[in-house]
Amino acid sequence: FVTFDGFRLGQWVEQQRESRSDQQGERGLAIDQVRRLDDLGFVWDVQQSQWEQGFQHLRAYVQQRGDALVPKRFVTADGFSLGTWVASQRRARQAQRSESGSLTSHQMKRLDDLGFIWDMTHFHAC
């Protein structure tokens, strides 16, 4: 992203993320800099933030409907493709079994706690 005056904000943001992860080296951000960015709501881990957004949408779905059986094409009122997100969690867990998955055990537990159905073929067979 480039601002109207030509500042490469997207590049700067990425540099801040890299600098924070490099805190042991010379390029690390000072504690005050990290705090100031935190105060702005700075997102340090984009993947985790996106996962959390999907999880919050799923939680709302479960609260409204009483289950986590989200149809494949379900889109929330604010335009979030929850059905696609749910399907990607199932694929990520399948990949987890081959050690290339991206779900953490904590994420899987949180989904389990909502009553997430991992294998829809088994569910439909019951």
For each residue, the residues with C-beta under 8 A, 3 or more apart:
1: 8 9 10
2: 6 7 8 9 10
3: 6 7 9
4:
5:
6: 2 3
7: 2 3 12
8: 1 2 11 12
9: 1 2 3 12 13
10: 1 2 13 14
11: 8 14 15
12: 7 8 9 15 16
13: 9 10 16 17
14: 10 11 17 18
15: 11 12 18 19
16: 12 13 19 20 29 37 42
17: 13 14 20 21 44
18: 14 15 21 22 27
19: 15 16 22 23 27 28 29
20: 16 17 23 28 29 34 44
21: 17 18
22: 18 19 25 27 28
23: 19 20 28 29
24: 28
25: 22 28
26:
27: 18 19 22
28: 19 20 22 23 24 25
29: 16 19 20 23 33 34 37
30: 33 34
31: 34 35
32: 35 36
33: 29 30 36 37
34: 20 29 30 31 37 38
35: 31 32 38 39
36: 32 33 39 40
37: 16 29 33 34 40 42
38: 34 35 41 42
39: 35 36
40: 36 37
41: 38
42: 16 37 38
43: 46 49
44: 17 20
45: 48 49
46: 43 49 50
47: 50 51 102
48: 45 51 52
49: 43 45 46 52 53
50: 46 47 53 54
51: 47 48 54 55 107
52: 48 49 55 56
53: 49 50 56 57 80
54: 50 51 57 58 80 82 85 89
55: 51 52 58 59 107 110 111
56: 52 53 59 60
57: 53 54 60 61 76 80 82 85
58: 54 55 61 62 68 70 82 85 86 111 114 116
59: 55 56 62 63 114
60: 56 57 63 64 76
61: 57 58 64 65 68 70 74 76 82
62: 58 59 65 66 67 68 114 115
63: 59 60
64: 60 61
65: 61 62 69
66: 62
67: 62 115
68: 58 61 62 86 111 114 115 116 117
69: 65 117 123
70: 58 61 74 82 83 86
71: 74 83
72: 83 84 87
73: 83
74: 61 70 71 81 82 83
75: 79 80 81 82 83
76: 57 60 61 79 80 82
77:
78:
79: 75 76
80: 53 54 57 75 76 85
81: 74 75 84 85
82: 54 57 58 61 70 74 75 76 85 86
83: 70 71 72 73 74 75 86 87
84: 72 81 87 88
85: 54 57 58 80 81 82 88 89
86: 58 68 70 82 83 89 90 116
87: 72 83 84 90 91
88: 84 85 91 92
89: 54 85 86 92 93 103 111 116
90: 86 87 93 94 118 119 120
91: 87 88 94 95
92: 88 89 95 96 101 102 103
93: 89 90 96 97 101 103 108 118
94: 90 91 97 98 101
95: 91 92 98 100 101 102
96: 92 93 99 100 101 102 103 108
97: 93 94 101
98: 94 95 101
99: 96
100: 95 96
101: 92 93 94 95 96 97 98
102: 47 92 95 96
103: 89 92 93 96 107 108
104: 107 108
105: 108 109
106: 109 110
107: 51 55 103 104 110 111
108: 93 96 103 104 105 111 112
109: 105 106 112 113
110: 55 106 107 113 114
111: 55 58 68 89 107 108 114 116
112: 108 109 115 116
113: 109 110
114: 58 59 62 68 110 111
115: 62 67 68 112
116: 58 68 86 89 111 112
117: 68 69 120 123
118: 90 93
119: 90 122 123
120: 90 117 123 124
121: 124 125
122: 119 125 126
123: 69 117 119 120 126
124: 120 121
125: 121 122
126: 122 123
